[in-house]
Amino acid sequence: MESHEDLISRRLAELAGETGPLRVDGAQVARRVRRRRRSGAAVAAGALATAGAIGAAWLWPGAPPVDRSPAVVAAPSTARPSKYCGAPRRTSPVVAAPQASEPPDQSVLDRAARTIDRVAGGGKEVYKGGRRPGEFARWYAGVEISNEWRQVTVYRLPNARLDAAICAAAKDVTVEIRDAVRSHQEAERLVDRLLRFQKGAGFLIFTIGPEEDGSIHITTDHPDIARKVLGGYATHLTIEQGDPLQALVGGPGQ
């Protein structure tokens, strides 16, 4: 019978093997420009230590009970129709060549997304490079890429000057501008507050972080309890069953 340490090592190897290179097979390819997703490494370490004391079977696939309850803590939608600027919208998707090494126009779309991220006041330069948030940080939430439609989608709280700056920053790809549920700045503050609610509440957060539209994605050991507790404090949360090892090897979407 494997020891707890062997089980943990094997599971880490399995998870690493599940992460492979991006394949292009003609299906839809939509890649998100991710910001940091906090992983509860300390929480997971504590969970693993506890498992060693009470038996590690619950850590592995199939052991936790399947969560069938709704994953999203929602709020009434007030989103308005999208705006478009930049290159004309495509009427048919881009079909990738089977032998392609990367999705079509990847470098063009990446450059547009980075430019928008910088102009809108967020991005790696802020949370990794130490740059101060730009003038639009209070409204900007995030950006994602669709290779299939040669498009970048920007999420923000309504602001006419921000919309104009976004459209001026990227003219060689289609830009879709959508309403966000909150700015990235506010989402980060909300993450800090939500993390405090797990203490003594009957659940552990494994990963937590903002999505591009300002919603919050959370993985935990007891989603049903987490939704009852956190759902009473905030809306637009996606709370799902997680694996404590996500906090060690990276949560979903990183």
PyMOL commands that set and color helices and strands:
alter all, ss='L'
color gray80, all
select helices_A, chain A and resi 4-18+41-54+57-59+106-119+124-127+160-169+184-198+223-230+246-249
alter helices_A, ss='H'
color red, helices_A
select strands_A, chain A and resi 30-32+38-39+72-73+83-86+140-146+151-156+174-179+205-210+216-220+237-241
alter strands_A, ss='S'
color yellow, strands_A
deselect
rebuild
show_as cartoon
